[in-house]
């Protein structure tokens, strides 16, 4: 599946790039955003690309191996929660721009074989990085019912969290739940008929989302990374965050508001920027994307 970077035109616009800039792509993925950024910052520009999935990073390394601009990239296999430490270790503090695109990669859904998609029968894994010990299988088979119900409610905003949890507990008493299709069948039998038919959203979507967020501590990682933006960006540098569901966007909105209150940064987007109708038509997965941008203030000029 070809990786389609979301809100690409808007990312470039809000980063306000110039030749020679140094930009951190903290969620490299397939490199779609980074390759376009490189066109703007030119041969003297540098990109620090961070990707927590070693498999995805290797794919990108192979993609650029024979290209003349490969030396413009510094590629790091790590979690963006360690943003400042990574920047320090690679002489990348005072960056001109930082991009965080916290959406799920198309590659993870279609090719990773780690159980991210409820449409394919795969092992219940859901880890973005093999360095991660926790898996979806462990949550489903070993966590107590109250903990499972809690993540389904909080991370999935699943209205039938209690019924689904009860069905999971009953199913795992009989045999371990180890595959995505097993889990989908459990959810299917736990929710009412109307919830399974005639809806745009698949009945397993929220449960799978909740498990993925819990396995990868996605919201915790985002909160930690956001706090570091003003410390890693130079004065006048810009930070762009693309989120894909309300939980993420709320965290971004609150963090940006706190930066504004403390006069650490100015918010550039009064409301989140959404993809155009044309982009949604071309790339349906962009539908729920929201972009927010900030600029670090130059305190010396105050």
C-alpha positions in Angstrom: 0.0 0.0 0.0 1.4 3.4 -0.9 1.8 5.8 2.0 -0.2 9.0 1.5 1.0 11.8 3.8 -2.0 13.6 5.3 -2.5 17.4 5.1 0.8 17.6 3.2 0.2 21.1 1.7 -0.9 22.4 5.0 2.1 21.0 6.8 4.5 22.7 4.4 2.5 26.0 4.7 2.5 26.1 8.5 6.2 25.0 8.8 7.1 28.1 6.8 10.3 26.5 5.6 13.4 28.1 4.0 16.6 26.7 2.5 19.0 25.4 5.1 16.4 24.7 7.8 16.7 21.9 10.3 13.5 19.9 10.8 12.5 17.0 13.1 10.0 14.6 11.7 9.2 12.8 14.9 6.9 10.3 13.3 8.7 9.4 10.0 6.4 6.5 8.9 6.8 6.2 5.1 8.6 9.5 4.8 6.0 11.3 2.7 6.1 14.5 4.7 9.9 14.4 5.1 10.6 14.0 1.4 8.4 17.1 0.6 10.0 19.0 3.5 13.4 18.3 2.0 12.4 19.9 -1.3 11.8 23.1 0.6 14.9 23.1 2.8 17.3 22.2 -0.1 20.7 20.6 -0.1 21.9 22.4 3.0 18.8 21.5 5.0 18.8 18.5 7.5 16.0 16.3 8.7 16.1 14.3 11.9 13.7 11.4 11.2 12.4 9.5 14.3 10.5 6.2 13.8 9.7 3.8 16.6 9.0 0.8 14.3 12.3 -0.6 13.2 10.7 -2.3 10.2 9.3 0.9 8.9 12.6 2.7 9.4 14.5 0.1 7.4 12.0 0.4 4.6 12.7 4.2 4.4 16.5 3.7 4.6 16.2 1.3 1.6 14.0 3.8 -0.2 16.6 6.6 0.0 19.7 4.5 -0.1 20.6 5.3 -3.8 19.4 8.9 -3.7 21.8 11.8 -3.6 20.0 13.5 -0.7 20.3 10.5 1.7 23.0 12.3 3.7 20.4 15.0 4.5 18.7 12.6 6.8 19.6 11.4 10.3 17.4 8.4 11.0 16.8 7.2 14.6 14.8 4.1 15.8 13.3 5.5 19.0 10.0 6.7 20.5 9.2 10.4 20.1 8.5 10.6 23.8 12.3 10.9 24.0 12.3 14.0 21.7 14.6 16.2 23.6 17.1 13.5 24.4 17.2 12.4 20.7 17.6 16.0 19.6 20.4 16.6 22.1 22.2 13.4 21.1 22.1 14.4 17.4 23.0 18.1 17.7 19.5 19.0 16.7 18.3 21.4 19.5 17.1 24.8 18.3 15.3 23.1 15.4 13.4 25.2 12.9 10.4 22.9 12.8 9.0 19.8 14.3 6.2 17.6 12.9 4.2 15.0 14.9 1.8 13.0 12.8 0.3 10.6 15.4 -2.0 8.7 13.1 -1.8 4.9 12.5 0.3 4.1 9.5 -1.3 2.4 6.5 1.6 0.0 6.6 0.6 -1.2 10.1 -2.9 -1.9 9.0 -2.1 -3.6 5.7 1.4 -5.2 6.0 2.7 -5.4 9.5 0.7 -8.7 10.4 0.5 -7.5 14.0 -3.3 -7.4 14.4 -4.0 -3.8 14.0 -6.9 -4.4 11.5 -10.1 -6.2 12.4 -10.5 -7.1 8.7 -7.6 -9.5 8.7 -7.0 -12.6 10.8 -3.7 -12.0 12.5 -2.1 -12.5 16.0 -3.3 -10.1 18.7 -0.1 -8.1 19.0 -0.7 -4.4 18.1 2.9 -3.2 19.1 4.4 -0.4 17.1 7.8 -1.5 18.3 9.1 -5.0 19.2 11.0 -3.3 22.1 7.5 -3.0 23.7 6.7 -5.9 26.0 3.0 -5.4 26.4 0.8 -6.9 23.7 -3.0 -6.8 23.0 -3.0 -10.6 23.6 -1.7 -10.0 27.2 -4.4 -7.4 27.9 -7.2 -9.6 26.6 -6.1 -12.7 28.3 -4.5 -11.6 31.5 -5.8 -8.2 32.6 -8.6 -8.0 35.2 -12.1 -7.2 33.8 -12.2 -3.7 35.5 -8.9 -2.7 33.7 -10.2 -3.9 30.3 -13.5 -2.1 30.7 -11.6 1.0 31.7 -9.5 1.2 28.6 -12.5 0.4 26.3 -14.4 3.3 27.9 -11.5 5.8 28.1 -9.4 5.1 25.1 -12.2 3.7 22.8 -15.1 5.7 24.1 -17.0 2.4 23.6 -20.6 2.6 24.9 -20.8 -1.2 25.2 -17.5 -1.5 27.1 -19.1 -3.5 29.9 -20.8 -6.0 27.7 -17.7 -6.5 25.5 -15.5 -7.0 28.6 -17.9 -9.5 30.1 -17.9 -11.5 26.8 -14.0 -11.4 26.6 -13.8 -12.8 30.2 -16.2 -15.6 29.4 -14.4 -16.4 26.1 -10.9 -16.6 27.7 -12.1 -19.0 30.4 -12.7 -21.5 27.6 -9.6 -20.9 25.5 -7.0 -18.1 25.0 -8.0 -15.3 22.7 -5.0 -15.1 20.4 -6.3 -13.8 17.0 -8.1 -10.7 15.7 -11.0 -12.7 14.2 -11.5 -14.4 17.6 -11.8 -11.0 19.2 -14.1 -9.6 16.4 -16.4 -12.6 16.9 -16.5 -11.9 20.7 -17.4 -8.3 20.1 -20.0 -9.2 17.5 -21.8 -11.5 20.0 -21.7 -8.9 22.7 -23.2 -5.8 21.1 -26.8 -5.3 19.9 -27.9 -6.0 16.3 -28.3 -2.3 15.4 -24.7 -1.6 16.4 -23.5 -4.1 13.8 -25.5 -3.0 10.8 -26.1 0.1 8.8 -23.3 2.1 10.5 -20.4 3.8 8.9 -18.1 2.7 11.8 -17.4 -1.0 12.2 -18.6 -2.4 15.5 -15.0 -3.5 16.4 -13.3 -0.1 15.6 -13.4 1.4 19.1 -12.3 -1.8 20.9 -9.3 -2.2 18.5 -8.5 1.5 18.9 -8.5 1.2 22.7 -6.3 -1.8 22.7 -3.8 -0.2 20.3 -3.6 3.0 22.4 -3.1 1.0 25.6 -0.4 -1.3 24.2 1.6 1.6 22.8 0.8 4.2 25.6 0.0 6.5 22.7 -1.6 9.3 24.8 1.2 9.2 27.4 3.8 9.5 24.6 2.0 12.4 23.0 1.7 14.3 26.3 5.4 13.9 27.0 6.5 14.8 23.5 4.3 18.0 23.4 5.9 19.3 26.7 9.3 19.2 25.0 8.4 21.2 21.9 9.4 24.7 23.2 12.6 23.1 24.6 13.7 21.6 21.3 12.5 24.4 18.8 14.4 27.6 18.4 12.7 30.9 19.0 10.5 31.5 16.1 10.5 27.7 15.3 7.2 26.0 14.5 5.6 22.8 15.8 2.9 21.0 13.8 0.8 18.2 15.3 -1.7 16.1 13.3 -4.1 14.0 15.4 -6.8 11.6 14.4 -9.3 11.2 17.2 -10.8 13.4 19.9 -8.6 12.1 22.8 -5.4 13.1 21.0 -6.8 16.4 19.8 -7.9 17.3 23.3 -4.4 16.7 24.6 -2.9 18.8 21.8 -5.4 21.6 22.3 -4.8 21.7 26.1 -1.0 21.6 25.7 -1.0 24.5 23.2 -3.3 26.5 25.4 -0.9 26.1 28.3 2.0 27.2 26.1 0.1 30.3 25.2 -0.8 31.1 28.8 2.8 30.8 29.8 3.8 32.9 26.8 6.1 30.1 25.6 4.4 29.9 22.2 1.8 31.5 20.0 -1.0 29.4 18.5 -1.1 29.7 14.7 -4.4 27.7 14.3 -7.4 29.2 16.1 -9.3 26.0 15.1 -7.8 22.7 13.9 -7.2 22.6 10.2 -9.1 19.8 8.4 -8.4 18.0 5.1 -10.3 19.3 2.0 -13.1 17.3 0.5 -10.8 16.5 -2.4 -8.2 15.0 -0.1 -10.8 12.9 1.8 -12.0 11.6 -1.5 -8.5 10.6 -2.6 -7.4 9.4 0.9 -10.4 8.4 3.0 -8.2 7.7 6.0 -7.5 11.5 6.2 -11.1 12.1 7.1 -10.6 12.5 10.8 -7.3 14.3 10.7 -6.8 17.6 12.6 -3.8 19.8 12.3 -2.7 22.3 15.0 0.3 24.6 14.8 2.3 26.8 17.1 5.3 29.1 17.0 7.8 29.4 19.8 8.1 33.0 21.0 11.2 35.1 20.9 11.4 36.2 24.5 14.4 38.4 23.8 12.2 40.7 21.7 9.7 41.2 24.6 
